[in-house]
Amino acid sequence: MNGIAPGRLESRQIHERLHPTPASREACIAAHIPAGRFGAADEGAAVICFLASAPARCVAGVTLPVDGGTVRRSFCGGRAASAG
């Protein structure tokens, strides 16, 4: 059994309810998302397609975060870790 753990995705809910102004969206991204943007639904869908594909037939028991680095940042005390 595999799964994905999506982070904040571009959606009507983000724009209308959670972060209704550009300033609130920018503040959330700056504070929480090292990738510098909310994710797109097709990015999560691509990970699901990969997990359902033949190349992933040996991938088992994982949950892949699709969150722009949000989980990684939380493990680094609120700072984005350097890539590499």
PyMOL Python script that loads the backbone (N, CA, C, O; Angstrom):
from pymol import cmd

cmd.read_pdbstr("""\
ATOM      1  N   MET A   1       0.844  -1.173   0.000  1.00  0.00           N
ATOM      2  CA  MET A   1       0.000   0.000   0.000  1.00  0.00           C
ATOM      3  C   MET A   1       0.887   1.232   0.000  1.00  0.00           C
ATOM      4  O   MET A   1       1.760   1.374   0.856  1.00  0.00           O
ATOM      5  N   ASN A   2       0.669   2.106  -0.939  1.00  0.00           N
ATOM      6  CA  ASN A   2       1.399   3.372  -1.045  1.00  0.00           C
ATOM      7  C   ASN A   2       0.403   4.523  -0.980  1.00  0.00           C
ATOM      8  O   ASN A   2      -0.800   4.342  -1.165  1.00  0.00           O
ATOM      9  N   GLY A   3       0.928   5.689  -0.717  1.00  0.00           N
ATOM     10  CA  GLY A   3       0.065   6.860  -0.686  1.00  0.00           C
ATOM     11  C   GLY A   3       0.856   8.117  -0.959  1.00  0.00           C
ATOM     12  O   GLY A   3       2.084   8.100  -1.036  1.00  0.00           O
ATOM     13  N   ILE A   4       0.125   9.210  -1.104  1.00  0.00           N
ATOM     14  CA  ILE A   4       0.778  10.509  -1.231  1.00  0.00           C
ATOM     15  C   ILE A   4       0.248  11.412  -0.118  1.00  0.00           C
ATOM     16  O   ILE A   4      -0.861  11.224   0.383  1.00  0.00           O
ATOM     17  N   ALA A   5       1.058  12.384   0.251  1.00  0.00           N
ATOM     18  CA  ALA A   5       0.679  13.369   1.262  1.00  0.00           C
ATOM     19  C   ALA A   5       0.784  14.740   0.607  1.00  0.00           C
ATOM     20  O   ALA A   5       1.836  15.377   0.655  1.00  0.00           O
ATOM     21  N   PRO A   6      -0.314  15.195  -0.010  1.00  0.00           N
ATOM     22  CA  PRO A   6      -0.240  16.474  -0.704  1.00  0.00           C
ATOM     23  C   PRO A   6      -0.188  17.650   0.256  1.00  0.00           C
ATOM     24  O   PRO A   6      -0.788  17.627   1.331  1.00  0.00           O
ATOM     25  N   GLY A   7       0.526  18.656  -0.146  1.00  0.00           N
ATOM     26  CA  GLY A   7       0.539  19.909   0.593  1.00  0.00           C
ATOM     27  C   GLY A   7      -0.534  20.832   0.039  1.00  0.00           C
ATOM     28  O   GLY A   7      -1.527  20.365  -0.519  1.00  0.00           O
ATOM     29  N   ARG A   8      -0.346  22.120   0.186  1.00  0.00           N
ATOM     30  CA  ARG A   8      -1.312  23.084  -0.331  1.00  0.00           C
ATOM     31  C   ARG A   8      -1.234  23.119  -1.857  1.00  0.00           C
ATOM     32  O   ARG A   8      -0.161  23.280  -2.439  1.00  0.00           O
ATOM     33  N   LEU A   9      -2.378  22.967  -2.475  1.00  0.00           N
ATOM     34  CA  LEU A   9      -2.465  22.985  -3.928  1.00  0.00           C
ATOM     35  C   LEU A   9      -3.243  24.210  -4.384  1.00  0.00           C
ATOM     36  O   LEU A   9      -4.162  24.662  -3.701  1.00  0.00           O
ATOM     37  N   GLU A  10      -2.871  24.743  -5.534  1.00  0.00           N
ATOM     38  CA  GLU A  10      -3.631  25.839  -6.123  1.00  0.00           C
ATOM     39  C   GLU A  10      -5.075  25.366  -6.278  1.00  0.00           C
ATOM     40  O   GLU A  10      -5.335  24.348  -6.919  1.00  0.00           O
ATOM     41  N   SER A  11      -5.994  26.098  -5.697  1.00  0.00           N
ATOM     42  CA  SER A  11      -7.397  25.716  -5.772  1.00  0.00           C
ATOM     43  C   SER A  11      -8.271  26.907  -5.425  1.00  0.00           C
ATOM     44  O   SER A  11      -7.792  27.929  -4.934  1.00  0.00           O
ATOM     45  N   ARG A  12      -9.544  26.758  -5.686  1.00  0.00           N
ATOM     46  CA  ARG A  12     -10.488  27.805  -5.328  1.00  0.00           C
ATOM     47  C   ARG A  12     -10.510  27.998  -3.814  1.00  0.00           C
ATOM     48  O   ARG A  12     -10.633  29.126  -3.335  1.00  0.00           O
ATOM     49  N   GLN A  13     -10.392  26.909  -3.060  1.00  0.00           N
ATOM     50  CA  GLN A  13     -10.380  27.006  -1.597  1.00  0.00           C
ATOM     51  C   GLN A  13      -9.199  27.845  -1.110  1.00  0.00           C
ATOM     52  O   GLN A  13      -9.360  28.657  -0.198  1.00  0.00           O
ATOM     53  N   ILE A  14      -8.032  27.667  -1.693  1.00  0.00           N
ATOM     54  CA  ILE A  14      -6.861  28.478  -1.322  1.00  0.00           C
ATOM     55  C   ILE A  14      -7.145  29.952  -1.575  1.00  0.00           C
ATOM     56  O   ILE A  14      -6.895  30.798  -0.716  1.00  0.00           O
ATOM     57  N   HIS A  15      -7.674  30.258  -2.772  1.00  0.00           N
ATOM     58  CA  HIS A  15      -7.860  31.645  -3.170  1.00  0.00           C
ATOM     59  C   HIS A  15      -9.052  32.326  -2.484  1.00  0.00           C
ATOM     60  O   HIS A  15      -9.012  33.530  -2.228  1.00  0.00           O
ATOM     61  N   GLU A  16     -10.098  31.569  -2.190  1.00  0.00           N
ATOM     62  CA  GLU A  16     -11.289  32.202  -1.626  1.00  0.00           C
ATOM     63  C   GLU A  16     -11.370  32.120  -0.110  1.00  0.00           C
ATOM     64  O   GLU A  16     -11.877  33.042   0.530  1.00  0.00           O
ATOM     65  N   ARG A  17     -10.880  31.031   0.475  1.00  0.00           N
ATOM     66  CA  ARG A  17     -11.090  30.836   1.897  1.00  0.00           C
ATOM     67  C   ARG A  17      -9.822  30.927   2.735  1.00  0.00           C
ATOM     68  O   ARG A  17      -9.774  31.687   3.702  1.00  0.00           O
ATOM     69  N   LEU A  18      -8.801  30.166   2.378  1.00  0.00           N
ATOM     70  CA  LEU A  18      -7.611  30.084   3.224  1.00  0.00           C
ATOM     71  C   LEU A  18      -6.691  31.294   3.078  1.00  0.00           C
ATOM     72  O   LEU A  18      -6.182  31.817   4.070  1.00  0.00           O
ATOM     73  N   HIS A  19      -6.481  31.730   1.846  1.00  0.00           N
ATOM     74  CA  HIS A  19      -5.569  32.844   1.585  1.00  0.00           C
ATOM     75  C   HIS A  19      -6.208  33.747   0.532  1.00  0.00           C
ATOM     76  O   HIS A  19      -5.812  33.718  -0.634  1.00  0.00           O
ATOM     77  N   PRO A  20      -7.191  34.545   0.935  1.00  0.00           N
ATOM     78  CA  PRO A  20      -7.973  35.304  -0.040  1.00  0.00           C
ATOM     79  C   PRO A  20      -7.249  36.487  -0.692  1.00  0.00           C
ATOM     80  O   PRO A  20      -7.726  37.022  -1.693  1.00  0.00           O
ATOM     81  N   THR A  21      -6.124  36.893  -0.148  1.00  0.00           N
ATOM     82  CA  THR A  21      -5.406  38.008  -0.761  1.00  0.00           C
ATOM     83  C   THR A  21      -4.035  37.546  -1.249  1.00  0.00           C
ATOM     84  O   THR A  21      -3.465  36.599  -0.706  1.00  0.00           O
ATOM     85  N   PRO A  22      -3.514  38.210  -2.263  1.00  0.00           N
ATOM     86  CA  PRO A  22      -2.163  37.854  -2.706  1.00  0.00           C
ATOM     87  C   PRO A  22      -1.145  37.942  -1.569  1.00  0.00           C
ATOM     88  O   PRO A  22      -0.222  37.129  -1.499  1.00  0.00           O
ATOM     89  N   ALA A  23      -1.307  38.918  -0.684  1.00  0.00           N
ATOM     90  CA  ALA A  23      -0.359  39.066   0.431  1.00  0.00           C
ATOM     91  C   ALA A  23      -0.411  37.866   1.370  1.00  0.00           C
ATOM     92  O   ALA A  23       0.630  37.406   1.838  1.00  0.00           O
ATOM     93  N   SER A  24      -1.607  37.353   1.653  1.00  0.00           N
ATOM     94  CA  SER A  24      -1.692  36.199   2.553  1.00  0.00           C
ATOM     95  C   SER A  24      -1.136  34.945   1.896  1.00  0.00           C
ATOM     96  O   SER A  24      -0.529  34.110   2.565  1.00  0.00           O
ATOM     97  N   ARG A  25      -1.342  34.807   0.574  1.00  0.00           N
ATOM     98  CA  ARG A  25      -0.760  33.661  -0.136  1.00  0.00           C
ATOM     99  C   ARG A  25       0.764  33.748  -0.121  1.00  0.00           C
ATOM    100  O   ARG A  25       1.444  32.759   0.151  1.00  0.00           O
ATOM    101  N   GLU A  26       1.294  34.927  -0.411  1.00  0.00           N
ATOM    102  CA  GLU A  26       2.746  35.118  -0.414  1.00  0.00           C
ATOM    103  C   GLU A  26       3.348  34.864   0.963  1.00  0.00           C
ATOM    104  O   GLU A  26       4.431  34.288   1.066  1.00  0.00           O
ATOM    105  N   ALA A  27       2.666  35.283   2.014  1.00  0.00           N
ATOM    106  CA  ALA A  27       3.164  35.071   3.375  1.00  0.00           C
ATOM    107  C   ALA A  27       3.193  33.588   3.715  1.00  0.00           C
ATOM    108  O   ALA A  27       4.155  33.109   4.316  1.00  0.00           O
ATOM    109  N   CYS A  28       2.151  32.859   3.337  1.00  0.00           N
ATOM    110  CA  CYS A  28       2.114  31.413   3.593  1.00  0.00           C
ATOM    111  C   CYS A  28       3.246  30.713   2.854  1.00  0.00           C
ATOM    112  O   CYS A  28       3.948  29.877   3.422  1.00  0.00           O
ATOM    113  N   ILE A  29       3.415  31.057   1.595  1.00  0.00           N
ATOM    114  CA  ILE A  29       4.471  30.433   0.796  1.00  0.00           C
ATOM    115  C   ILE A  29       5.841  30.742   1.394  1.00  0.00           C
ATOM    116  O   ILE A  29       6.669  29.843   1.537  1.00  0.00           O
ATOM    117  N   ALA A  30       6.082  31.985   1.739  1.00  0.00           N
ATOM    118  CA  ALA A  30       7.380  32.372   2.295  1.00  0.00           C
ATOM    119  C   ALA A  30       7.659  31.662   3.610  1.00  0.00           C
ATOM    120  O   ALA A  30       8.800  31.291   3.884  1.00  0.00           O
ATOM    121  N   ALA A  31       6.636  31.470   4.420  1.00  0.00           N
ATOM    122  CA  ALA A  31       6.829  30.873   5.736  1.00  0.00           C
ATOM    123  C   ALA A  31       6.895  29.347   5.714  1.00  0.00           C
ATOM    124  O   ALA A  31       7.499  28.749   6.604  1.00  0.00           O
ATOM    125  N   HIS A  32       6.286  28.707   4.714  1.00  0.00           N
ATOM    126  CA  HIS A  32       6.108  27.258   4.810  1.00  0.00           C
ATOM    127  C   HIS A  32       6.546  26.426   3.608  1.00  0.00           C
ATOM    128  O   HIS A  32       6.736  25.218   3.750  1.00  0.00           O
ATOM    129  N   ILE A  33       6.711  27.024   2.437  1.00  0.00           N
ATOM    130  CA  ILE A  33       6.891  26.211   1.234  1.00  0.00           C
ATOM    131  C   ILE A  33       8.208  26.566   0.538  1.00  0.00           C
ATOM    132  O   ILE A  33       8.266  27.548  -0.202  1.00  0.00           O
ATOM    133  N   PRO A  34       9.255  25.785   0.766  1.00  0.00           N
ATOM    134  CA  PRO A  34      10.552  26.078   0.157  1.00  0.00           C
ATOM    135  C   PRO A  34      10.529  26.134  -1.375  1.00  0.00           C
ATOM    136  O   PRO A  34      11.349  26.832  -1.970  1.00  0.00           O
ATOM    137  N   ALA A  35       9.620  25.422  -2.013  1.00  0.00           N
ATOM    138  CA  ALA A  35       9.560  25.449  -3.475  1.00  0.00           C
ATOM    139  C   ALA A  35       9.123  26.813  -4.001  1.00  0.00           C
ATOM    140  O   ALA A  35       9.294  27.103  -5.185  1.00  0.00           O
ATOM    141  N   GLY A  36       8.565  27.648  -3.135  1.00  0.00           N
ATOM    142  CA  GLY A  36       8.205  29.003  -3.527  1.00  0.00           C
ATOM    143  C   GLY A  36       6.862  29.149  -4.204  1.00  0.00           C
ATOM    144  O   GLY A  36       6.582  30.190  -4.799  1.00  0.00           O
ATOM    145  N   ARG A  37       6.022  28.126  -4.125  1.00  0.00           N
ATOM    146  CA  ARG A  37       4.702  28.194  -4.746  1.00  0.00           C
ATOM    147  C   ARG A  37       3.835  27.064  -4.216  1.00  0.00           C
ATOM    148  O   ARG A  37       4.333  26.068  -3.691  1.00  0.00           O
ATOM    149  N   PHE A  38       2.522  27.241  -4.365  1.00  0.00           N
ATOM    150  CA  PHE A  38       1.612  26.135  -4.076  1.00  0.00           C
ATOM    151  C   PHE A  38       1.748  25.117  -5.195  1.00  0.00           C
ATOM    152  O   PHE A  38       2.125  25.465  -6.314  1.00  0.00           O
ATOM    153  N   GLY A  39       1.448  23.879  -4.901  1.00  0.00           N
ATOM    154  CA  GLY A  39       1.517  22.834  -5.912  1.00  0.00           C
ATOM    155  C   GLY A  39       0.349  22.892  -6.874  1.00  0.00           C
ATOM    156  O   GLY A  39      -0.626  23.611  -6.653  1.00  0.00           O
ATOM    157  N   ALA A  40       0.463  22.135  -7.929  1.00  0.00           N
ATOM    158  CA  ALA A  40      -0.606  22.012  -8.922  1.00  0.00           C
ATOM    159  C   ALA A  40      -1.187  20.607  -8.832  1.00  0.00           C
ATOM    160  O   ALA A  40      -0.478  19.646  -8.535  1.00  0.00           O
ATOM    161  N   ALA A  41      -2.482  20.504  -9.093  1.00  0.00           N
ATOM    162  CA  ALA A  41      -3.147  19.203  -9.007  1.00  0.00           C
ATOM    163  C   ALA A  41      -2.481  18.172  -9.903  1.00  0.00           C
ATOM    164  O   ALA A  41      -2.391  17.001  -9.533  1.00  0.00           O
ATOM    165  N   ASP A  42      -2.014  18.586 -11.074  1.00  0.00           N
ATOM    166  CA  ASP A  42      -1.389  17.620 -11.978  1.00  0.00           C
ATOM    167  C   ASP A  42      -0.082  17.067 -11.436  1.00  0.00           C
ATOM    168  O   ASP A  42       0.341  15.981 -11.833  1.00  0.00           O
ATOM    169  N   GLU A  43       0.567  17.800 -10.533  1.00  0.00           N
ATOM    170  CA  GLU A  43       1.801  17.279  -9.927  1.00  0.00           C
ATOM    171  C   GLU A  43       1.481  16.117  -8.986  1.00  0.00           C
ATOM    172  O   GLU A  43       2.196  15.115  -8.974  1.00  0.00           O
ATOM    173  N   GLY A  44       0.427  16.242  -8.212  1.00  0.00           N
ATOM    174  CA  GLY A  44       0.003  15.127  -7.370  1.00  0.00           C
ATOM    175  C   GLY A  44      -0.469  13.955  -8.204  1.00  0.00           C
ATOM    176  O   GLY A  44      -0.175  12.802  -7.888  1.00  0.00           O
ATOM    177  N   ALA A  45      -1.204  14.247  -9.274  1.00  0.00           N
ATOM    178  CA  ALA A  45      -1.691  13.185 -10.158  1.00  0.00           C
ATOM    179  C   ALA A  45      -0.532  12.427 -10.798  1.00  0.00           C
ATOM    180  O   ALA A  45      -0.610  11.211 -10.975  1.00  0.00           O
ATOM    181  N   ALA A  46       0.534  13.130 -11.144  1.00  0.00           N
ATOM    182  CA  ALA A  46       1.696  12.470 -11.752  1.00  0.00           C
ATOM    183  C   ALA A  46       2.344  11.484 -10.782  1.00  0.00           C
ATOM    184  O   ALA A  46       2.801  10.417 -11.192  1.00  0.00           O
ATOM    185  N   VAL A  47       2.383  11.839  -9.500  1.00  0.00           N
ATOM    186  CA  VAL A  47       2.956  10.922  -8.504  1.00  0.00           C
ATOM    187  C   VAL A  47       2.054   9.697  -8.360  1.00  0.00           C
ATOM    188  O   VAL A  47       2.548   8.574  -8.257  1.00  0.00           O
ATOM    189  N   ILE A  48       0.752   9.903  -8.352  1.00  0.00           N
ATOM    190  CA  ILE A  48      -0.183   8.769  -8.280  1.00  0.00           C
ATOM    191  C   ILE A  48       0.006   7.856  -9.489  1.00  0.00           C
ATOM    192  O   ILE A  48       0.045   6.634  -9.345  1.00  0.00           O
ATOM    193  N   CYS A  49       0.123   8.444 -10.677  1.00  0.00           N
ATOM    194  CA  CYS A  49       0.343   7.638 -11.886  1.00  0.00           C
ATOM    195  C   CYS A  49       1.643   6.855 -11.798  1.00  0.00           C
ATOM    196  O   CYS A  49       1.698   5.691 -12.195  1.00  0.00           O
ATOM    197  N   PHE A  50       2.696   7.492 -11.275  1.00  0.00           N
ATOM    198  CA  PHE A  50       3.958   6.778 -11.106  1.00  0.00           C
ATOM    199  C   PHE A  50       3.782   5.584 -10.178  1.00  0.00           C
ATOM    200  O   PHE A  50       4.225   4.481 -10.495  1.00  0.00           O
ATOM    201  N   LEU A  51       3.136   5.798  -9.033  1.00  0.00           N
ATOM    202  CA  LEU A  51       2.966   4.701  -8.071  1.00  0.00           C
ATOM    203  C   LEU A  51       2.132   3.555  -8.640  1.00  0.00           C
ATOM    204  O   LEU A  51       2.269   2.412  -8.205  1.00  0.00           O
ATOM    205  N   ALA A  52       1.271   3.855  -9.609  1.00  0.00           N
ATOM    206  CA  ALA A  52       0.443   2.825 -10.237  1.00  0.00           C
ATOM    207  C   ALA A  52       1.112   2.201 -11.460  1.00  0.00           C
ATOM    208  O   ALA A  52       0.542   1.310 -12.090  1.00  0.00           O
ATOM    209  N   SER A  53       2.313   2.661 -11.798  1.00  0.00           N
ATOM    210  CA  SER A  53       2.975   2.197 -13.015  1.00  0.00           C
ATOM    211  C   SER A  53       3.926   1.033 -12.770  1.00  0.00           C
ATOM    212  O   SER A  53       4.292   0.738 -11.632  1.00  0.00           O
ATOM    213  N   ALA A  54       4.315   0.386 -13.850  1.00  0.00           N
ATOM    214  CA  ALA A  54       5.267  -0.725 -13.776  1.00  0.00           C
ATOM    215  C   ALA A  54       6.609  -0.322 -13.162  1.00  0.00           C
ATOM    216  O   ALA A  54       7.161  -1.105 -12.389  1.00  0.00           O
ATOM    217  N   PRO A  55       7.165   0.860 -13.466  1.00  0.00           N
ATOM    218  CA  PRO A  55       8.447   1.210 -12.847  1.00  0.00           C
ATOM    219  C   PRO A  55       8.394   1.286 -11.312  1.00  0.00           C
ATOM    220  O   PRO A  55       9.432   1.227 -10.653  1.00  0.00           O
ATOM    221  N   ALA A  56       7.211   1.414 -10.758  1.00  0.00           N
ATOM    222  CA  ALA A  56       7.091   1.507  -9.298  1.00  0.00           C
ATOM    223  C   ALA A  56       6.649   0.187  -8.671  1.00  0.00           C
ATOM    224  O   ALA A  56       6.247   0.164  -7.508  1.00  0.00           O
ATOM    225  N   ARG A  57       6.715  -0.892  -9.409  1.00  0.00           N
ATOM    226  CA  ARG A  57       6.197  -2.159  -8.881  1.00  0.00           C
ATOM    227  C   ARG A  57       6.955  -2.661  -7.653  1.00  0.00           C
ATOM    228  O   ARG A  57       6.442  -3.507  -6.921  1.00  0.00           O
ATOM    229  N   CYS A  58       8.152  -2.158  -7.417  1.00  0.00           N
ATOM    230  CA  CYS A  58       8.915  -2.545  -6.224  1.00  0.00           C
ATOM    231  C   CYS A  58       8.817  -1.509  -5.111  1.00  0.00           C
ATOM    232  O   CYS A  58       9.434  -1.675  -4.058  1.00  0.00           O
ATOM    233  N   VAL A  59       8.063  -0.460  -5.328  1.00  0.00           N
ATOM    234  CA  VAL A  59       7.861   0.558  -4.295  1.00  0.00           C
ATOM    235  C   VAL A  59       6.681   0.096  -3.445  1.00  0.00           C
ATOM    236  O   VAL A  59       5.568  -0.064  -3.945  1.00  0.00           O
ATOM    237  N   ALA A  60       6.933  -0.113  -2.172  1.00  0.00           N
ATOM    238  CA  ALA A  60       5.864  -0.631  -1.318  1.00  0.00           C
ATOM    239  C   ALA A  60       5.932  -0.002   0.069  1.00  0.00           C
ATOM    240  O   ALA A  60       7.008   0.157   0.646  1.00  0.00           O
ATOM    241  N   GLY A  61       4.780   0.345   0.580  1.00  0.00           N
ATOM    242  CA  GLY A  61       4.684   0.837   1.944  1.00  0.00           C
ATOM    243  C   GLY A  61       5.213   2.240   2.157  1.00  0.00           C
ATOM    244  O   GLY A  61       5.720   2.548   3.236  1.00  0.00           O
ATOM    245  N   VAL A  62       5.104   3.106   1.144  1.00  0.00           N
ATOM    246  CA  VAL A  62       5.608   4.466   1.281  1.00  0.00           C
ATOM    247  C   VAL A  62       4.472   5.478   1.179  1.00  0.00           C
ATOM    248  O   VAL A  62       3.436   5.235   0.560  1.00  0.00           O
ATOM    249  N   THR A  63       4.710   6.598   1.801  1.00  0.00           N
ATOM    250  CA  THR A  63       3.862   7.768   1.612  1.00  0.00           C
ATOM    251  C   THR A  63       4.776   8.868   1.105  1.00  0.00           C
ATOM    252  O   THR A  63       5.693   9.288   1.810  1.00  0.00           O
ATOM    253  N   LEU A  64       4.534   9.337  -0.108  1.00  0.00           N
ATOM    254  CA  LEU A  64       5.379  10.354  -0.712  1.00  0.00           C
ATOM    255  C   LEU A  64       4.770  11.729  -0.498  1.00  0.00           C
ATOM    256  O   LEU A  64       3.634  11.973  -0.904  1.00  0.00           O
ATOM    257  N   PRO A  65       5.511  12.630   0.134  1.00  0.00           N
ATOM    258  CA  PRO A  65       5.003  13.989   0.257  1.00  0.00           C
ATOM    259  C   PRO A  65       5.088  14.710  -1.087  1.00  0.00           C
ATOM    260  O   PRO A  65       6.113  14.650  -1.767  1.00  0.00           O
ATOM    261  N   VAL A  66       4.025  15.379  -1.457  1.00  0.00           N
ATOM    262  CA  VAL A  66       3.979  16.201  -2.657  1.00  0.00           C
ATOM    263  C   VAL A  66       3.581  17.588  -2.154  1.00  0.00           C
ATOM    264  O   VAL A  66       2.446  18.037  -2.314  1.00  0.00           O
ATOM    265  N   ASP A  67       4.574  18.248  -1.534  1.00  0.00           N
ATOM    266  CA  ASP A  67       4.251  19.440  -0.744  1.00  0.00           C
ATOM    267  C   ASP A  67       5.227  20.595  -0.926  1.00  0.00           C
ATOM    268  O   ASP A  67       5.217  21.542  -0.139  1.00  0.00           O
ATOM    269  N   GLY A  68       6.051  20.531  -1.932  1.00  0.00           N
ATOM    270  CA  GLY A  68       6.974  21.637  -2.192  1.00  0.00           C
ATOM    271  C   GLY A  68       8.052  21.817  -1.139  1.00  0.00           C
ATOM    272  O   GLY A  68       8.659  22.884  -1.049  1.00  0.00           O
ATOM    273  N   GLY A  69       8.296  20.782  -0.339  1.00  0.00           N
ATOM    274  CA  GLY A  69       9.340  20.852   0.683  1.00  0.00           C
ATOM    275  C   GLY A  69       8.847  21.232   2.063  1.00  0.00           C
ATOM    276  O   GLY A  69       9.655  21.444   2.968  1.00  0.00           O
ATOM    277  N   THR A  70       7.534  21.323   2.247  1.00  0.00           N
ATOM    278  CA  THR A  70       6.981  21.719   3.547  1.00  0.00           C
ATOM    279  C   THR A  70       7.428  20.776   4.655  1.00  0.00           C
ATOM    280  O   THR A  70       7.812  21.240   5.728  1.00  0.00           O
ATOM    281  N   VAL A  71       7.389  19.467   4.429  1.00  0.00           N
ATOM    282  CA  VAL A  71       7.808  18.502   5.443  1.00  0.00           C
ATOM    283  C   VAL A  71       9.281  18.679   5.748  1.00  0.00           C
ATOM    284  O   VAL A  71       9.680  18.658   6.912  1.00  0.00           O
ATOM    285  N   ARG A  72      10.083  18.852   4.733  1.00  0.00           N
ATOM    286  CA  ARG A  72      11.527  19.027   4.930  1.00  0.00           C
ATOM    287  C   ARG A  72      11.814  20.260   5.773  1.00  0.00           C
ATOM    288  O   ARG A  72      12.674  20.227   6.653  1.00  0.00           O
ATOM    289  N   ARG A  73      11.101  21.342   5.510  1.00  0.00           N
ATOM    290  CA  ARG A  73      11.298  22.573   6.272  1.00  0.00           C
ATOM    291  C   ARG A  73      10.970  22.334   7.741  1.00  0.00           C
ATOM    292  O   ARG A  73      11.677  22.836   8.615  1.00  0.00           O
ATOM    293  N   SER A  74       9.922  21.583   8.029  1.00  0.00           N
ATOM    294  CA  SER A  74       9.537  21.366   9.427  1.00  0.00           C
ATOM    295  C   SER A  74      10.616  20.594  10.180  1.00  0.00           C
ATOM    296  O   SER A  74      10.769  20.770  11.389  1.00  0.00           O
ATOM    297  N   PHE A  75      11.362  19.746   9.484  1.00  0.00           N
ATOM    298  CA  PHE A  75      12.437  19.012  10.135  1.00  0.00           C
ATOM    299  C   PHE A  75      13.683  19.864  10.335  1.00  0.00           C
ATOM    300  O   PHE A  75      14.605  19.460  11.044  1.00  0.00           O
ATOM    301  N   CYS A  76      13.715  21.027   9.721  1.00  0.00           N
ATOM    302  CA  CYS A  76      14.884  21.896   9.798  1.00  0.00           C
ATOM    303  C   CYS A  76      14.622  23.108  10.684  1.00  0.00           C
ATOM    304  O   CYS A  76      15.267  24.144  10.521  1.00  0.00           O
ATOM    305  N   GLY A  77      13.703  22.992  11.600  1.00  0.00           N
ATOM    306  CA  GLY A  77      13.444  24.080  12.526  1.00  0.00           C
ATOM    307  C   GLY A  77      12.890  25.329  11.866  1.00  0.00           C
ATOM    308  O   GLY A  77      13.160  26.442  12.315  1.00  0.00           O
ATOM    309  N   GLY A  78      12.109  25.152  10.795  1.00  0.00           N
ATOM    310  CA  GLY A  78      11.503  26.303  10.144  1.00  0.00           C
ATOM    311  C   GLY A  78      12.350  26.909   9.037  1.00  0.00           C
ATOM    312  O   GLY A  78      11.927  27.871   8.396  1.00  0.00           O
ATOM    313  N   ARG A  79      13.536  26.365   8.802  1.00  0.00           N
ATOM    314  CA  ARG A  79      14.389  26.867   7.733  1.00  0.00           C
ATOM    315  C   ARG A  79      14.398  25.851   6.597  1.00  0.00           C
ATOM    316  O   ARG A  79      14.372  24.641   6.821  1.00  0.00           O
ATOM    317  N   ALA A  80      14.435  26.355   5.414  1.00  0.00           N
ATOM    318  CA  ALA A  80      14.553  25.455   4.253  1.00  0.00           C
ATOM    319  C   ALA A  80      15.971  24.897   4.249  1.00  0.00           C
ATOM    320  O   ALA A  80      16.948  25.630   4.403  1.00  0.00           O
ATOM    321  N   ALA A  81      16.056  23.597   4.072  1.00  0.00           N
ATOM    322  CA  ALA A  81      17.378  22.974   3.987  1.00  0.00           C
ATOM    323  C   ALA A  81      17.948  23.194   2.603  1.00  0.00           C
ATOM    324  O   ALA A  81      17.204  23.252   1.624  1.00  0.00           O
ATOM    325  N   SER A  82      19.235  23.313   2.516  1.00  0.00           N
ATOM    326  CA  SER A  82      19.842  23.487   1.207  1.00  0.00           C
ATOM    327  C   SER A  82      19.744  22.192   0.436  1.00  0.00           C
ATOM    328  O   SER A  82      19.911  21.111   1.000  1.00  0.00           O
ATOM    329  N   ALA A  83      19.477  22.297  -0.841  1.00  0.00           N
ATOM    330  CA  ALA A  83      19.400  21.117  -1.680  1.00  0.00           C
ATOM    331  C   ALA A  83      20.807  20.640  -1.961  1.00  0.00           C
ATOM    332  O   ALA A  83      21.674  21.408  -2.380  1.00  0.00           O
ATOM    333  N   GLY A  84      21.016  19.367  -1.723  1.00  0.00           N
ATOM    334  CA  GLY A  84      22.335  18.820  -2.048  1.00  0.00           C
ATOM    335  C   GLY A  84      23.001  18.393  -0.876  1.00  0.00           C
ATOM    336  O   GLY A  84      24.128  17.903  -0.950  1.00  0.00           O
TER     337      GLY A  84
END
""", "prot")
cmd.dss("prot")
cmd.show_as("cartoon", "prot")
cmd.util.cbc("prot")
cmd.orient("prot")
